Amino acid sequence: MPDLDTREWLLTNGLGSFASGTISDVRTRTYHGWLFAATNPPCGRTLLFSHLEASLEVSGKVISLGTNCWGNDEIAPQGYKLLHYFDINPVPQWIWRKDNWQLSRELIMPHVLGDFCKNQLLVKYVYQGHSTVNLRLRLLIGDRDFHHQQKGDPGLEFSQLLGKNQVCLQAIFPGGFGTPWYLRWSRGEYQANAVWYWNYLLPEEKKRGLGDREDLYSPGYLTVKLEPGDAIVLEAQMGFPDPQLGLLTPEIFTAAVEAEQKRLSQIFGWVTHKSSSSPIWQKLLKASDQFIVHRASIAGPTVIAGYHWFNDWGRDTLIAIPGLALVTGRFELAKGLLQTFGRYCRHGLIPNVFPDVDGEPSYNSIDAALWWIETLGLYLEATEDWEFLAAQFPIVQQIHKAFMGGTHYNIQVDATDGLVSWDVPGMALTWMDVVIDGEAITPRNGKAVEINALWYSALCWMSKWAQRLGEMQLGDCTRLVKQALRYSQQAEQVKISLQKFWNPLGYLYDTIELDDRRNAQIRPNAVIALSLHHCGFSLQQSQAVVDLATVRLLTPYGLRSLDTSDAAYISKYIGDSLQRDRSYHQGTVWAWLIGPFTRAWERSYPQVPLPFDWQPLLDHFVCDGCIQSISEIFDGDFPHTPKGAIAQAWSVAEVIRHFPPGLYNSTRLTVDG
């Protein structure tokens, strides 16, 4: 596929639903399609509407505009060769052109405001030319989980019920029915013409060692006669059509675009920021909003960790909040997220995963509770919302009590040195969390450096808060004063004990293992430890750490997860799922770590410019990978190819948090033939 532009685009709607594809319009992933509807927001994501296969009849000649990869490695048709223009702003737009005709297509997924059953996509085609043409749009559909491919099977059928300018569709499985949805259009004649399209090839899944073949069903096609300047609008929506729906018109599409721009302006337009006039700043804000979704099971906001395949994760959300919600002035959102996670605190632990249906969240994280305290502190620094602190302080105390007395996974403070330790075989409770067949790939049992740095910062926050609440008489003043003193004393003990992590070679040990051995691998966790609001290490130590991290870990796109000279270093994130999982934290570059590095550097060298150029990462945001978002990870070795999720919340959040003003002002991406 040497001449196919497989860079990607993404639309979301605030429920976890999404639409996604490539610039050249070829589907290369299981996750490419026009309507992945979140049937149980933000989960239950189901492919309903794959795409429309378009062809144009001009002067008696039929011209196919689609592009497909097939199981025999053939690319047919090759409509991408007629693609002369693509732009992402304000919505994805493609223009096909030849001789004396031009056809454009735009897509928008309206953001859902209050109606949590509404999953909608609008499509608009506009024709320009010198003669009348016929546009044929063949509907390609499915009904499958977004992680899996659809296979044509005698047991899988689709019903269609025709109405005026609309068709209602629903899969029929053995013993049940799929998700109902409908397609309606502003003009044209629909012809039922059921046919299966077999053996699509999904090249990106083939690279990843996953299922890479798909069958799609076509219930029929729409034919539209177009004069120069004519437009047709289509609407796909989950559920059954409302009989009171008015006529679908091109103005509805225009209104949807305007409504989305107005919504974003209302959220972000008043944000005071040193770069608020920069176009790329506005695009970063827009990108950040794609991760904010409603979760039905908790009836509140949450954050999708990444598209296409992640759900919401506690650790990721809490790390992302400063960039997604505090820097952007979305304080109520930050408060709601903190409140939700705090409400689900159990045994001193904050959930790392919420359940999709009724049930208990998953608490397999040692650091989510500590990140919750750190992020609460940053929220309070930004808002001085002391009433909220008073309401949340019992949760803070619950976390402290659980860590001191011991909780799940043998998480407990060591009475001899005040440091936090944990020990469960076959588990991975830090952010380096890959486990394969009961084996933790980066076992970090014992005392991990960033966990104890978080613990130190938490104790500093707690001492400050107890004192503040006492002064404001928001509780038992005498008790709060005593607590403030106790937390302060504990913090001093932990600060002294943090010196156990100091490696005289000029870095921090990654872990102190259960038998008191030190793990001297050079990993970015030492940098995270220096990036927190309260730092327990000296300036000289901090400078030594960031100096070595600059040489061994820093890339233009983030920090490597392991030093390149380490025998366990893996240079590229490639292969099947097992190979990729084994390399995930063994050298792979993580974009979000550019934030902790920036904070650690600025603490260590406040008057010295950063030792990297933001330009490559911002170039990636503008015109690489997923257009106007930031990938989850990159290969450890040059050229640091983007990998993993195409749009990652904490990657975007950390760039927003440290966005360099005035650096980059060109955000227009077009493909002109």
Secondary structure in CASP SS format (residue, H / E / C, confidence):
PFRMAT SS
TARGET T0000
AUTHOR 0000-0000-0000
METHOD secondary structure of the structure
MODEL  1
M C 1.00
P C 1.00
D C 1.00
L C 1.00
D C 1.00
T C 1.00
R C 1.00
E E 1.00
W E 1.00
L E 1.00
L E 1.00
T E 1.00
N C 1.00
G C 1.00
L C 1.00
G C 1.00
S C 1.00
F E 1.00
A E 1.00
S E 1.00
G E 1.00
T E 1.00
I C 1.00
S C 1.00
D C 1.00
V C 1.00
R C 1.00
T C 1.00
R C 1.00
T C 1.00
Y C 1.00
H C 1.00
G E 1.00
W E 1.00
L E 1.00
F E 1.00
A E 1.00
A E 1.00
T E 1.00
N E 1.00
P C 1.00
P C 1.00
C E 1.00
G E 1.00
R E 1.00
T E 1.00
L E 1.00
L E 1.00
F E 1.00
S E 1.00
H E 1.00
L E 1.00
E E 1.00
A E 1.00
S E 1.00
L E 1.00
E E 1.00
V E 1.00
S C 1.00
G C 1.00
K E 1.00
V E 1.00
I E 1.00
S E 1.00
L C 1.00
G C 1.00
T E 1.00
N E 1.00
C E 1.00
W E 1.00
G C 1.00
N C 1.00
D C 1.00
E C 1.00
I E 1.00
A E 1.00
P E 1.00
Q E 1.00
G H 1.00
Y H 1.00
K H 1.00
L H 1.00
L E 1.00
H E 1.00
Y E 1.00
F E 1.00
D E 1.00
I C 1.00
N C 1.00
P C 1.00
V C 1.00
P C 1.00
Q E 1.00
W E 1.00
I E 1.00
W E 1.00
R E 1.00
K E 1.00
D C 1.00
N C 1.00
W E 1.00
Q E 1.00
L E 1.00
S E 1.00
R E 1.00
E E 1.00
L E 1.00
I E 1.00
M C 1.00
P C 1.00
H C 1.00
V C 1.00
L C 1.00
G C 1.00
D C 1.00
F C 1.00
C C 1.00
K C 1.00
N C 1.00
Q E 1.00
L E 1.00
L E 1.00
V E 1.00
K E 1.00
Y E 1.00
V E 1.00
Y E 1.00
Q E 1.00
G E 1.00
H C 1.00
S C 1.00
T C 1.00
V E 1.00
N E 1.00
L E 1.00
R E 1.00
L E 1.00
R E 1.00
L E 1.00
L E 1.00
I E 1.00
G E 1.00
D E 1.00
R E 1.00
D E 1.00
F C 1.00
H C 1.00
H C 1.00
Q C 1.00
Q C 1.00
K C 1.00
G C 1.00
D C 1.00
P C 1.00
G C 1.00
L C 1.00
E E 1.00
F E 1.00
S E 1.00
Q E 1.00
L E 1.00
L E 1.00
G E 1.00
K C 1.00
N C 1.00
Q E 1.00
V E 1.00
C E 1.00
L E 1.00
Q E 1.00
A E 1.00
I E 1.00
F E 1.00
P C 1.00
G C 1.00
G E 1.00
F E 1.00
G C 1.00
T C 1.00
P C 1.00
W E 1.00
Y E 1.00
L E 1.00
R E 1.00
W E 1.00
S C 1.00
R C 1.00
G C 1.00
E E 1.00
Y E 1.00
Q E 1.00
A E 1.00
N E 1.00
A E 1.00
V E 1.00
W E 1.00
Y E 1.00
W E 1.00
N E 1.00
Y E 1.00
L E 1.00
L C 1.00
P H 1.00
E H 1.00
E H 1.00
K H 1.00
K H 1.00
R C 1.00
G C 1.00
L C 1.00
G C 1.00
D C 1.00
R E 1.00
E E 1.00
D E 1.00
L E 1.00
Y E 1.00
S E 1.00
P E 1.00
G E 1.00
Y E 1.00
L E 1.00
T E 1.00
V E 1.00
K E 1.00
L E 1.00
E C 1.00
P C 1.00
G C 1.00
D C 1.00
A E 1.00
I E 1.00
V E 1.00
L E 1.00
E E 1.00
A E 1.00
Q E 1.00
M E 1.00
G C 1.00
F C 1.00
P C 1.00
D C 1.00
P C 1.00
Q C 1.00
L C 1.00
G C 1.00
L C 1.00
L C 1.00
T C 1.00
P H 1.00
E H 1.00
I H 1.00
F H 1.00
T H 1.00
A H 1.00
A H 1.00
V H 1.00
E H 1.00
A H 1.00
E H 1.00
Q H 1.00
K H 1.00
R H 1.00
L H 1.00
S H 1.00
Q H 1.00
I H 1.00
F H 1.00
G C 1.00
W C 1.00
V C 1.00
T C 1.00
H C 1.00
K C 1.00
S C 1.00
S C 1.00
S C 1.00
S C 1.00
P H 1.00
I H 1.00
W H 1.00
Q H 1.00
K H 1.00
L H 1.00
L H 1.00
K H 1.00
A H 1.00
S H 1.00
D H 1.00
Q C 1.00
F C 1.00
I E 1.00
V E 1.00
H E 1.00
R E 1.00
A C 1.00
S C 1.00
I C 1.00
A C 1.00
G E 1.00
P E 1.00
T E 1.00
V E 1.00
I E 1.00
A C 1.00
G E 1.00
Y E 1.00
H C 1.00
W C 1.00
F C 1.00
N C 1.00
D E 1.00
W C 1.00
G H 1.00
R H 1.00
D H 1.00
T H 1.00
L H 1.00
I H 1.00
A H 1.00
I H 1.00
P H 1.00
G H 1.00
L H 1.00
A H 1.00
L H 1.00
V C 1.00
T C 1.00
G C 1.00
R C 1.00
F H 1.00
E H 1.00
L H 1.00
A H 1.00
K H 1.00
G H 1.00
L H 1.00
L H 1.00
Q H 1.00
T H 1.00
F H 1.00
G H 1.00
R H 1.00
Y C 1.00
C C 1.00
R E 1.00
H C 1.00
G C 1.00
L E 1.00
I C 1.00
P C 1.00
N C 1.00
V E 1.00
F C 1.00
P C 1.00
D C 1.00
V C 1.00
D C 1.00
G C 1.00
E C 1.00
P C 1.00
S E 1.00
Y C 1.00
N C 1.00
S C 1.00
I C 1.00
D C 1.00
A H 1.00
A H 1.00
L H 1.00
W H 1.00
W H 1.00
I H 1.00
E H 1.00
T H 1.00
L H 1.00
G H 1.00
L H 1.00
Y H 1.00
L H 1.00
E H 1.00
A H 1.00
T H 1.00
E C 1.00
D C 1.00
W H 1.00
E H 1.00
F H 1.00
L H 1.00
A H 1.00
A H 1.00
Q H 1.00
F H 1.00
P H 1.00
I H 1.00
V H 1.00
Q H 1.00
Q H 1.00
I H 1.00
H H 1.00
K H 1.00
A H 1.00
F H 1.00
M H 1.00
G H 1.00
G C 1.00
T E 1.00
H H 1.00
Y H 1.00
N H 1.00
I E 1.00
Q E 1.00
V E 1.00
D C 1.00
A C 1.00
T C 1.00
D C 1.00
G C 1.00
L C 1.00
V E 1.00
S E 1.00
W E 1.00
D C 1.00
V C 1.00
P C 1.00
G C 1.00
M C 1.00
A C 1.00
L C 1.00
T C 1.00
W C 1.00
M C 1.00
D C 1.00
V C 1.00
V E 1.00
I E 1.00
D C 1.00
G C 1.00
E E 1.00
A E 1.00
I C 1.00
T C 1.00
P C 1.00
R C 1.00
N C 1.00
G E 1.00
K E 1.00
A E 1.00
V H 1.00
E H 1.00
I H 1.00
N H 1.00
A H 1.00
L H 1.00
W H 1.00
Y H 1.00
S H 1.00
A H 1.00
L H 1.00
C H 1.00
W H 1.00
M H 1.00
S H 1.00
K H 1.00
W H 1.00
A H 1.00
Q H 1.00
R H 1.00
L H 1.00
G H 1.00
E H 1.00
M C 1.00
Q C 1.00
L C 1.00
G C 1.00
D C 1.00
C H 1.00
T H 1.00
R H 1.00
L H 1.00
V H 1.00
K H 1.00
Q H 1.00
A H 1.00
L H 1.00
R H 1.00
Y H 1.00
S H 1.00
Q H 1.00
Q H 1.00
A H 1.00
E H 1.00
Q H 1.00
V H 1.00
K H 1.00
I H 1.00
S H 1.00
L H 1.00
Q H 1.00
K H 1.00
F H 1.00
W E 1.00
N E 1.00
P C 1.00
L C 1.00
G C 1.00
Y E 1.00
L E 1.00
Y C 1.00
D C 1.00
T E 1.00
I E 1.00
E C 1.00
L C 1.00
D C 1.00
D C 1.00
R C 1.00
R E 1.00
N E 1.00
A C 1.00
Q C 1.00
I C 1.00
R C 1.00
P C 1.00
N H 1.00
A H 1.00
V H 1.00
I H 1.00
A H 1.00
L H 1.00
S C 1.00
L C 1.00
H C 1.00
H C 1.00
C C 1.00
G C 1.00
F C 1.00
S C 1.00
L H 1.00
Q H 1.00
Q H 1.00
S H 1.00
Q H 1.00
A H 1.00
V H 1.00
V H 1.00
D H 1.00
L H 1.00
A H 1.00
T H 1.00
V H 1.00
R H 1.00
L C 1.00
L E 1.00
T E 1.00
P C 1.00
Y C 1.00
G E 1.00
L E 1.00
R E 1.00
S C 1.00
L C 1.00
D C 1.00
T C 1.00
S C 1.00
D C 1.00
A C 1.00
A C 1.00
Y C 1.00
I C 1.00
S C 1.00
K C 1.00
Y C 1.00
I C 1.00
G C 1.00
D C 1.00
S H 1.00
L H 1.00
Q H 1.00
R H 1.00
D H 1.00
R H 1.00
S H 1.00
Y C 1.00
H C 1.00
Q C 1.00
G C 1.00
T C 1.00
V E 1.00
W E 1.00
A H 1.00
W H 1.00
L H 1.00
I H 1.00
G H 1.00
P H 1.00
F H 1.00
T H 1.00
R H 1.00
A H 1.00
W H 1.00
E H 1.00
R H 1.00
S H 1.00
Y C 1.00
P C 1.00
Q C 1.00
V C 1.00
P C 1.00
L C 1.00
P C 1.00
F C 1.00
D C 1.00
W C 1.00
Q H 1.00
P H 1.00
L H 1.00
L H 1.00
D H 1.00
H H 1.00
F H 1.00
V H 1.00
C H 1.00
D C 1.00
G C 1.00
C E 1.00
I C 1.00
Q C 1.00
S C 1.00
I C 1.00
S C 1.00
E C 1.00
I E 1.00
F E 1.00
D C 1.00
G C 1.00
D C 1.00
F C 1.00
P C 1.00
H C 1.00
T C 1.00
P E 1.00
K E 1.00
G C 1.00
A C 1.00
I C 1.00
A E 1.00
Q E 1.00
A H 1.00
W H 1.00
S H 1.00
V H 1.00
A H 1.00
E H 1.00
V H 1.00
I H 1.00
R H 1.00
H C 1.00
F C 1.00
P C 1.00
P C 1.00
G C 1.00
L C 1.00
Y C 1.00
N C 1.00
S C 1.00
T C 1.00
R C 1.00
L C 1.00
T E 1.00
V C 1.00
D C 1.00
G C 1.00
END
